Amino acid sequence: MRDQVAPRGRIPKGLSARERMERKLLTKRGKALYKKRGQTVEPVFGQMKGTQGADEFRLRGLELCNGEWNLHSATHNLKKLHSKCVKMGQKGGKWLH
Protein backbone atom coordinates (compact mmCIF):
# COMPACT_ATOMS: atom_id res chain seq x y z
CA MET A 1 0.00 0.00 0.00
CA ARG A 2 2.75 2.49 0.92
CA ASP A 3 4.53 1.80 -2.37
CA GLN A 4 1.52 2.89 -4.39
CA VAL A 5 1.51 6.26 -6.09
CA ALA A 6 -1.02 8.92 -5.12
CA PRO A 7 -4.30 8.47 -6.98
CA ARG A 8 -5.43 11.05 -9.50
CA GLY A 9 -8.81 11.92 -10.88
CA ARG A 10 -12.27 11.27 -9.57
CA ILE A 11 -12.99 8.67 -6.93
CA PRO A 12 -14.38 5.57 -8.64
CA LYS A 13 -17.94 4.65 -7.74
CA GLY A 14 -18.51 1.51 -5.76
CA LEU A 15 -15.54 1.83 -3.40
CA SER A 16 -16.15 0.83 0.19
CA ALA A 17 -15.53 3.33 2.98
CA ARG A 18 -12.26 1.57 3.76
CA GLU A 19 -11.10 1.70 0.15
CA ARG A 20 -11.95 5.41 -0.07
CA MET A 21 -9.97 6.08 3.12
CA GLU A 22 -6.99 4.09 1.86
CA ARG A 23 -7.14 6.10 -1.37
CA LYS A 24 -7.32 9.37 0.54
CA LEU A 25 -4.32 8.48 2.73
CA LEU A 26 -2.18 8.04 -0.38
CA THR A 27 -2.55 11.74 -1.24
CA LYS A 28 -0.42 14.54 0.22
CA ARG A 29 -3.53 16.27 1.59
CA GLY A 30 -4.78 13.04 3.15
CA LYS A 31 -1.44 12.39 4.82
CA ALA A 32 -1.35 15.93 6.21
CA LEU A 33 -4.90 15.67 7.58
CA TYR A 34 -4.19 12.32 9.21
CA LYS A 35 -0.98 13.65 10.76
CA LYS A 36 -2.88 16.62 12.18
CA ARG A 37 -5.41 14.25 13.75
CA GLY A 38 -2.63 12.76 15.86
CA GLN A 39 -1.95 16.21 17.30
CA THR A 40 -5.54 17.29 17.91
CA VAL A 41 -7.90 14.39 18.57
CA GLU A 42 -5.87 11.38 19.63
CA PRO A 43 -4.32 12.94 22.79
CA VAL A 44 -7.82 13.54 24.17
CA PHE A 45 -8.70 9.86 23.82
CA GLY A 46 -5.41 8.90 25.46
CA GLN A 47 -6.04 11.26 28.38
CA MET A 48 -9.57 9.95 28.85
CA LYS A 49 -8.35 6.36 28.79
CA GLY A 50 -5.49 7.05 31.17
CA THR A 51 -7.17 9.23 33.78
CA GLN A 52 -10.78 8.06 33.65
CA GLY A 53 -10.43 4.42 32.69
CA ALA A 54 -12.45 5.11 29.53
CA ASP A 55 -10.85 2.24 27.65
CA GLU A 56 -14.03 0.16 27.62
CA PHE A 57 -17.71 0.67 28.25
CA ARG A 58 -19.10 -0.67 31.50
CA LEU A 59 -22.71 -0.50 30.32
CA ARG A 60 -24.36 -2.39 27.46
CA GLY A 61 -26.58 -1.10 24.69
CA LEU A 62 -26.12 1.85 22.35
CA GLU A 63 -28.14 4.32 24.43
CA LEU A 64 -26.32 3.47 27.66
CA CYS A 65 -22.91 3.57 25.94
CA ASN A 66 -23.74 6.99 24.48
CA GLY A 67 -24.63 8.20 27.97
CA GLU A 68 -21.43 6.79 29.41
CA TRP A 69 -19.36 8.42 26.65
CA ASN A 70 -21.10 11.76 27.22
CA LEU A 71 -20.26 11.50 30.92
CA HIS A 72 -16.58 10.82 30.16
CA SER A 73 -16.51 13.75 27.71
CA ALA A 74 -18.18 16.13 30.16
CA THR A 75 -15.78 15.06 32.91
CA HIS A 76 -12.79 15.63 30.65
CA ASN A 77 -14.03 19.11 29.71
CA LEU A 78 -14.83 20.04 33.33
CA LYS A 79 -11.33 18.99 34.40
CA LYS A 80 -9.83 21.23 31.70
CA LEU A 81 -12.08 24.12 32.73
CA HIS A 82 -11.18 23.66 36.40
CA SER A 83 -7.48 23.57 35.59
CA LYS A 84 -7.80 26.77 33.54
CA CYS A 85 -9.70 28.52 36.36
CA VAL A 86 -7.07 27.51 38.91
CA LYS A 87 -4.27 28.83 36.67
CA MET A 88 -6.14 32.10 36.12
CA GLY A 89 -6.72 32.45 39.86
CA GLN A 90 -3.03 31.96 40.61
CA LYS A 91 -2.15 34.71 38.14
CA GLY A 92 -4.68 37.07 39.73
CA GLY A 93 -6.84 37.08 36.60
CA LYS A 94 -10.62 37.12 36.53
CA TRP A 95 -12.05 34.09 34.80
CA LEU A 96 -15.69 34.14 35.87
CA HIS A 97 -17.70 37.20 36.87
Phi and psi in radians as a Rosetta constraint file:
Dihedral C 1 N 2 CA 2 C 2 CIRCULARHARMONIC -1.198 0.35
Dihedral N 2 CA 2 C 2 N 3 CIRCULARHARMONIC -0.383 0.35
Dihedral C 2 N 3 CA 3 C 3 CIRCULARHARMONIC -1.442 0.35
Dihedral N 3 CA 3 C 3 N 4 CIRCULARHARMONIC -0.166 0.35
Dihedral C 3 N 4 CA 4 C 4 CIRCULARHARMONIC -1.279 0.35
Dihedral N 4 CA 4 C 4 N 5 CIRCULARHARMONIC 2.618 0.35
Dihedral C 4 N 5 CA 5 C 5 CIRCULARHARMONIC -1.433 0.35
Dihedral N 5 CA 5 C 5 N 6 CIRCULARHARMONIC 2.765 0.35
Dihedral C 5 N 6 CA 6 C 6 CIRCULARHARMONIC -1.107 0.35
Dihedral N 6 CA 6 C 6 N 7 CIRCULARHARMONIC 2.367 0.35
Dihedral C 6 N 7 CA 7 C 7 CIRCULARHARMONIC -1.236 0.35
Dihedral N 7 CA 7 C 7 N 8 CIRCULARHARMONIC 2.685 0.35
Dihedral C 7 N 8 CA 8 C 8 CIRCULARHARMONIC -2.245 0.35
Dihedral N 8 CA 8 C 8 N 9 CIRCULARHARMONIC 2.717 0.35
Dihedral C 8 N 9 CA 9 C 9 CIRCULARHARMONIC 1.507 0.35
Dihedral N 9 CA 9 C 9 N 10 CIRCULARHARMONIC -3.000 0.35
Dihedral C 9 N 10 CA 10 C 10 CIRCULARHARMONIC -1.227 0.35
Dihedral N 10 CA 10 C 10 N 11 CIRCULARHARMONIC 2.680 0.35
Dihedral C 10 N 11 CA 11 C 11 CIRCULARHARMONIC -1.284 0.35
Dihedral N 11 CA 11 C 11 N 12 CIRCULARHARMONIC 2.199 0.35
Dihedral C 11 N 12 CA 12 C 12 CIRCULARHARMONIC -1.102 0.35
Dihedral N 12 CA 12 C 12 N 13 CIRCULARHARMONIC 2.515 0.35
Dihedral C 12 N 13 CA 13 C 13 CIRCULARHARMONIC -1.256 0.35
Dihedral N 13 CA 13 C 13 N 14 CIRCULARHARMONIC 2.659 0.35
Dihedral C 13 N 14 CA 14 C 14 CIRCULARHARMONIC 1.574 0.35
Dihedral N 14 CA 14 C 14 N 15 CIRCULARHARMONIC 0.034 0.35
Dihedral C 14 N 15 CA 15 C 15 CIRCULARHARMONIC -1.340 0.35
Dihedral N 15 CA 15 C 15 N 16 CIRCULARHARMONIC 2.499 0.35
Dihedral C 15 N 16 CA 16 C 16 CIRCULARHARMONIC -1.290 0.35
Dihedral N 16 CA 16 C 16 N 17 CIRCULARHARMONIC 2.939 0.35
Dihedral C 16 N 17 CA 17 C 17 CIRCULARHARMONIC -1.041 0.35
Dihedral N 17 CA 17 C 17 N 18 CIRCULARHARMONIC -0.695 0.35
Dihedral C 17 N 18 CA 18 C 18 CIRCULARHARMONIC -1.118 0.35
Dihedral N 18 CA 18 C 18 N 19 CIRCULARHARMONIC -0.767 0.35
Dihedral C 18 N 19 CA 19 C 19 CIRCULARHARMONIC -1.135 0.35
Dihedral N 19 CA 19 C 19 N 20 CIRCULARHARMONIC -0.667 0.35
Dihedral C 19 N 20 CA 20 C 20 CIRCULARHARMONIC -1.135 0.35
Dihedral N 20 CA 20 C 20 N 21 CIRCULARHARMONIC -0.709 0.35
Dihedral C 20 N 21 CA 21 C 21 CIRCULARHARMONIC -1.156 0.35
Dihedral N 21 CA 21 C 21 N 22 CIRCULARHARMONIC -0.753 0.35
Dihedral C 21 N 22 CA 22 C 22 CIRCULARHARMONIC -1.043 0.35
Dihedral N 22 CA 22 C 22 N 23 CIRCULARHARMONIC -0.712 0.35
Dihedral C 22 N 23 CA 23 C 23 CIRCULARHARMONIC -1.108 0.35
Dihedral N 23 CA 23 C 23 N 24 CIRCULARHARMONIC -0.771 0.35
Dihedral C 23 N 24 CA 24 C 24 CIRCULARHARMONIC -1.103 0.35
Dihedral N 24 CA 24 C 24 N 25 CIRCULARHARMONIC -0.693 0.35
Dihedral C 24 N 25 CA 25 C 25 CIRCULARHARMONIC -1.227 0.35
Dihedral N 25 CA 25 C 25 N 26 CIRCULARHARMONIC -0.215 0.35
Dihedral C 25 N 26 CA 26 C 26 CIRCULARHARMONIC -1.423 0.35
Dihedral N 26 CA 26 C 26 N 27 CIRCULARHARMONIC -0.269 0.35
Dihedral C 26 N 27 CA 27 C 27 CIRCULARHARMONIC -1.524 0.35
Dihedral N 27 CA 27 C 27 N 28 CIRCULARHARMONIC 2.771 0.35
Dihedral C 27 N 28 CA 28 C 28 CIRCULARHARMONIC -1.086 0.35
Dihedral N 28 CA 28 C 28 N 29 CIRCULARHARMONIC -0.762 0.35
Dihedral C 28 N 29 CA 29 C 29 CIRCULARHARMONIC -1.100 0.35
Dihedral N 29 CA 29 C 29 N 30 CIRCULARHARMONIC -0.747 0.35
Dihedral C 29 N 30 CA 30 C 30 CIRCULARHARMONIC -1.102 0.35
Dihedral N 30 CA 30 C 30 N 31 CIRCULARHARMONIC -0.721 0.35
Dihedral C 30 N 31 CA 31 C 31 CIRCULARHARMONIC -1.114 0.35
Dihedral N 31 CA 31 C 31 N 32 CIRCULARHARMONIC -0.723 0.35
Dihedral C 31 N 32 CA 32 C 32 CIRCULARHARMONIC -1.147 0.35
Dihedral N 32 CA 32 C 32 N 33 CIRCULARHARMONIC -0.739 0.35
Dihedral C 32 N 33 CA 33 C 33 CIRCULARHARMONIC -1.112 0.35
Dihedral N 33 CA 33 C 33 N 34 CIRCULARHARMONIC -0.737 0.35
Dihedral C 33 N 34 CA 34 C 34 CIRCULARHARMONIC -1.183 0.35
Dihedral N 34 CA 34 C 34 N 35 CIRCULARHARMONIC -0.636 0.35
Dihedral C 34 N 35 CA 35 C 35 CIRCULARHARMONIC -1.139 0.35
Dihedral N 35 CA 35 C 35 N 36 CIRCULARHARMONIC -0.700 0.35
Dihedral C 35 N 36 CA 36 C 36 CIRCULARHARMONIC -1.134 0.35
Dihedral N 36 CA 36 C 36 N 37 CIRCULARHARMONIC -0.591 0.35
Dihedral C 36 N 37 CA 37 C 37 CIRCULARHARMONIC -1.026 0.35
Dihedral N 37 CA 37 C 37 N 38 CIRCULARHARMONIC -0.672 0.35
Dihedral C 37 N 38 CA 38 C 38 CIRCULARHARMONIC -1.128 0.35
Dihedral N 38 CA 38 C 38 N 39 CIRCULARHARMONIC -0.375 0.35
Dihedral C 38 N 39 CA 39 C 39 CIRCULARHARMONIC -1.646 0.35
Dihedral N 39 CA 39 C 39 N 40 CIRCULARHARMONIC -0.386 0.35
Dihedral C 39 N 40 CA 40 C 40 CIRCULARHARMONIC -1.887 0.35
Dihedral N 40 CA 40 C 40 N 41 CIRCULARHARMONIC -0.882 0.35
Dihedral C 40 N 41 CA 41 C 41 CIRCULARHARMONIC -1.650 0.35
Dihedral N 41 CA 41 C 41 N 42 CIRCULARHARMONIC -0.821 0.35
Dihedral C 41 N 42 CA 42 C 42 CIRCULARHARMONIC -1.033 0.35
Dihedral N 42 CA 42 C 42 N 43 CIRCULARHARMONIC -0.681 0.35
Dihedral C 42 N 43 CA 43 C 43 CIRCULARHARMONIC -1.036 0.35
Dihedral N 43 CA 43 C 43 N 44 CIRCULARHARMONIC -0.586 0.35
Dihedral C 43 N 44 CA 44 C 44 CIRCULARHARMONIC -1.112 0.35
Dihedral N 44 CA 44 C 44 N 45 CIRCULARHARMONIC -0.778 0.35
Dihedral C 44 N 45 CA 45 C 45 CIRCULARHARMONIC -1.100 0.35
Dihedral N 45 CA 45 C 45 N 46 CIRCULARHARMONIC -0.705 0.35
Dihedral C 45 N 46 CA 46 C 46 CIRCULARHARMONIC -1.106 0.35
Dihedral N 46 CA 46 C 46 N 47 CIRCULARHARMONIC -0.718 0.35
Dihedral C 46 N 47 CA 47 C 47 CIRCULARHARMONIC -1.142 0.35
Dihedral N 47 CA 47 C 47 N 48 CIRCULARHARMONIC -0.731 0.35
Dihedral C 47 N 48 CA 48 C 48 CIRCULARHARMONIC -1.148 0.35
Dihedral N 48 CA 48 C 48 N 49 CIRCULARHARMONIC -0.684 0.35
Dihedral C 48 N 49 CA 49 C 49 CIRCULARHARMONIC -1.165 0.35
Dihedral N 49 CA 49 C 49 N 50 CIRCULARHARMONIC -0.757 0.35
Dihedral C 49 N 50 CA 50 C 50 CIRCULARHARMONIC -1.271 0.35
Dihedral N 50 CA 50 C 50 N 51 CIRCULARHARMONIC -0.739 0.35
Dihedral C 50 N 51 CA 51 C 51 CIRCULARHARMONIC -1.649 0.35
Dihedral N 51 CA 51 C 51 N 52 CIRCULARHARMONIC -0.446 0.35
Dihedral C 51 N 52 CA 52 C 52 CIRCULARHARMONIC -1.963 0.35
Dihedral N 52 CA 52 C 52 N 53 CIRCULARHARMONIC -0.079 0.35
Dihedral C 52 N 53 CA 53 C 53 CIRCULARHARMONIC 1.197 0.35
Dihedral N 53 CA 53 C 53 N 54 CIRCULARHARMONIC 0.552 0.35
Dihedral C 53 N 54 CA 54 C 54 CIRCULARHARMONIC -1.514 0.35
Dihedral N 54 CA 54 C 54 N 55 CIRCULARHARMONIC 0.662 0.35
Dihedral C 54 N 55 CA 55 C 55 CIRCULARHARMONIC -1.560 0.35
Dihedral N 55 CA 55 C 55 N 56 CIRCULARHARMONIC -0.183 0.35
Dihedral C 55 N 56 CA 56 C 56 CIRCULARHARMONIC -2.717 0.35
Dihedral N 56 CA 56 C 56 N 57 CIRCULARHARMONIC 2.708 0.35
Dihedral C 56 N 57 CA 57 C 57 CIRCULARHARMONIC -1.459 0.35
Dihedral N 57 CA 57 C 57 N 58 CIRCULARHARMONIC 2.420 0.35
Dihedral C 57 N 58 CA 58 C 58 CIRCULARHARMONIC -1.568 0.35
Dihedral N 58 CA 58 C 58 N 59 CIRCULARHARMONIC -0.402 0.35
Dihedral C 58 N 59 CA 59 C 59 CIRCULARHARMONIC -1.780 0.35
Dihedral N 59 CA 59 C 59 N 60 CIRCULARHARMONIC 2.843 0.35
Dihedral C 59 N 60 CA 60 C 60 CIRCULARHARMONIC -2.059 0.35
Dihedral N 60 CA 60 C 60 N 61 CIRCULARHARMONIC 2.584 0.35
Dihedral C 60 N 61 CA 61 C 61 CIRCULARHARMONIC 1.762 0.35
Dihedral N 61 CA 61 C 61 N 62 CIRCULARHARMONIC 2.527 0.35
Dihedral C 61 N 62 CA 62 C 62 CIRCULARHARMONIC -1.058 0.35
Dihedral N 62 CA 62 C 62 N 63 CIRCULARHARMONIC -0.789 0.35
Dihedral C 62 N 63 CA 63 C 63 CIRCULARHARMONIC -1.105 0.35
Dihedral N 63 CA 63 C 63 N 64 CIRCULARHARMONIC -0.757 0.35
Dihedral C 63 N 64 CA 64 C 64 CIRCULARHARMONIC -1.208 0.35
Dihedral N 64 CA 64 C 64 N 65 CIRCULARHARMONIC -0.660 0.35
Dihedral C 64 N 65 CA 65 C 65 CIRCULARHARMONIC -1.143 0.35
Dihedral N 65 CA 65 C 65 N 66 CIRCULARHARMONIC -0.701 0.35
Dihedral C 65 N 66 CA 66 C 66 CIRCULARHARMONIC -1.059 0.35
Dihedral N 66 CA 66 C 66 N 67 CIRCULARHARMONIC -0.741 0.35
Dihedral C 66 N 67 CA 67 C 67 CIRCULARHARMONIC -1.107 0.35
Dihedral N 67 CA 67 C 67 N 68 CIRCULARHARMONIC -0.733 0.35
Dihedral C 67 N 68 CA 68 C 68 CIRCULARHARMONIC -1.123 0.35
Dihedral N 68 CA 68 C 68 N 69 CIRCULARHARMONIC -0.739 0.35
Dihedral C 68 N 69 CA 69 C 69 CIRCULARHARMONIC -1.119 0.35
Dihedral N 69 CA 69 C 69 N 70 CIRCULARHARMONIC -0.731 0.35
Dihedral C 69 N 70 CA 70 C 70 CIRCULARHARMONIC -1.073 0.35
Dihedral N 70 CA 70 C 70 N 71 CIRCULARHARMONIC -0.655 0.35
Dihedral C 70 N 71 CA 71 C 71 CIRCULARHARMONIC -1.146 0.35
Dihedral N 71 CA 71 C 71 N 72 CIRCULARHARMONIC -0.777 0.35
Dihedral C 71 N 72 CA 72 C 72 CIRCULARHARMONIC -1.063 0.35
Dihedral N 72 CA 72 C 72 N 73 CIRCULARHARMONIC -0.755 0.35
Dihedral C 72 N 73 CA 73 C 73 CIRCULARHARMONIC -1.126 0.35
Dihedral N 73 CA 73 C 73 N 74 CIRCULARHARMONIC -0.782 0.35
Dihedral C 73 N 74 CA 74 C 74 CIRCULARHARMONIC -1.100 0.35
Dihedral N 74 CA 74 C 74 N 75 CIRCULARHARMONIC -0.731 0.35
Dihedral C 74 N 75 CA 75 C 75 CIRCULARHARMONIC -1.070 0.35
Dihedral N 75 CA 75 C 75 N 76 CIRCULARHARMONIC -0.779 0.35
Dihedral C 75 N 76 CA 76 C 76 CIRCULARHARMONIC -1.041 0.35
Dihedral N 76 CA 76 C 76 N 77 CIRCULARHARMONIC -0.807 0.35
Dihedral C 76 N 77 CA 77 C 77 CIRCULARHARMONIC -1.167 0.35
Dihedral N 77 CA 77 C 77 N 78 CIRCULARHARMONIC -0.676 0.35
Dihedral C 77 N 78 CA 78 C 78 CIRCULARHARMONIC -1.137 0.35
Dihedral N 78 CA 78 C 78 N 79 CIRCULARHARMONIC -0.659 0.35
Dihedral C 78 N 79 CA 79 C 79 CIRCULARHARMONIC -1.099 0.35
Dihedral N 79 CA 79 C 79 N 80 CIRCULARHARMONIC -0.736 0.35
Dihedral C 79 N 80 CA 80 C 80 CIRCULARHARMONIC -1.129 0.35
Dihedral N 80 CA 80 C 80 N 81 CIRCULARHARMONIC -0.741 0.35
Dihedral C 80 N 81 CA 81 C 81 CIRCULARHARMONIC -1.114 0.35
Dihedral N 81 CA 81 C 81 N 82 CIRCULARHARMONIC -0.759 0.35
Dihedral C 81 N 82 CA 82 C 82 CIRCULARHARMONIC -1.073 0.35
Dihedral N 82 CA 82 C 82 N 83 CIRCULARHARMONIC -0.788 0.35
Dihedral C 82 N 83 CA 83 C 83 CIRCULARHARMONIC -1.057 0.35
Dihedral N 83 CA 83 C 83 N 84 CIRCULARHARMONIC -0.741 0.35
Dihedral C 83 N 84 CA 84 C 84 CIRCULARHARMONIC -1.115 0.35
Dihedral N 84 CA 84 C 84 N 85 CIRCULARHARMONIC -0.736 0.35
Dihedral C 84 N 85 CA 85 C 85 CIRCULARHARMONIC -1.123 0.35
Dihedral N 85 CA 85 C 85 N 86 CIRCULARHARMONIC -0.711 0.35
Dihedral C 85 N 86 CA 86 C 86 CIRCULARHARMONIC -1.105 0.35
Dihedral N 86 CA 86 C 86 N 87 CIRCULARHARMONIC -0.784 0.35
Dihedral C 86 N 87 CA 87 C 87 CIRCULARHARMONIC -1.092 0.35
Dihedral N 87 CA 87 C 87 N 88 CIRCULARHARMONIC -0.719 0.35
Dihedral C 87 N 88 CA 88 C 88 CIRCULARHARMONIC -1.147 0.35
Dihedral N 88 CA 88 C 88 N 89 CIRCULARHARMONIC -0.680 0.35
Dihedral C 88 N 89 CA 89 C 89 CIRCULARHARMONIC -1.139 0.35
Dihedral N 89 CA 89 C 89 N 90 CIRCULARHARMONIC -0.643 0.35
Dihedral C 89 N 90 CA 90 C 90 CIRCULARHARMONIC -1.207 0.35
Dihedral N 90 CA 90 C 90 N 91 CIRCULARHARMONIC -0.490 0.35
Dihedral C 90 N 91 CA 91 C 91 CIRCULARHARMONIC -1.549 0.35
Dihedral N 91 CA 91 C 91 N 92 CIRCULARHARMONIC -0.038 0.35
Dihedral C 91 N 92 CA 92 C 92 CIRCULARHARMONIC 1.420 0.35
Dihedral N 92 CA 92 C 92 N 93 CIRCULARHARMONIC 0.191 0.35
Dihedral C 92 N 93 CA 93 C 93 CIRCULARHARMONIC -1.440 0.35
Dihedral N 93 CA 93 C 93 N 94 CIRCULARHARMONIC 2.845 0.35
Dihedral C 93 N 94 CA 94 C 94 CIRCULARHARMONIC -1.819 0.35
Dihedral N 94 CA 94 C 94 N 95 CIRCULARHARMONIC 2.059 0.35
Dihedral C 94 N 95 CA 95 C 95 CIRCULARHARMONIC -1.696 0.35
Dihedral N 95 CA 95 C 95 N 96 CIRCULARHARMONIC -0.878 0.35
Dihedral C 95 N 96 CA 96 C 96 CIRCULARHARMONIC -2.057 0.35
Dihedral N 96 CA 96 C 96 N 97 CIRCULARHARMONIC 2.483 0.35
